[in-house]
Amino acid sequence: MLATETGMLGQVLLVSLVLGAGLPTLFALGLRSMAWGTGGDAEEHAAGVQPRPHPLGRVLGVLCFALAAAGVVLGITVVVASGLGHELSLGGGPLLVEKA
């Protein structure tokens, strides 16, 4: 019984680290990628030298923001679904199903 509770505690810890620290970290990486992507005063550079924009930075920034937004939307969906008496099934795509 103790091993089962320890395993469940480990799962809760893992999810809380991913969602509690992972999403803000992903958002921060998106901000940093966008700063790198735009160049200009967002980067360190020598005086009088204007760095050029990096298109890859913008792509990475948009990807990070999209993943962070998807995590937030998925979390809100889980909370709303449980309040309406449904649960979220991820088998074959996100789907709301009635609780049994």
BELGINOR-V740441 format. One record per run of one state. SS is the DSSP state (~ for helix, > for strand, _ for the rest). FROM is the first residue (numbers start at 1). LEN is the number of residues. If there is no record, write none. Layout:
# BELGINOR-V740441
{{SS:FROM:LEN} {SS:FROM:LEN}}
This chain:
# BELGINOR-V740441
{{_:1:1} {~:2:37} {_:39:1} {~:40:3} {_:43:12} {~:55:29} {_:84:2} {>:86:4} {_:90:5} {>:95:4} {_:99:2}}
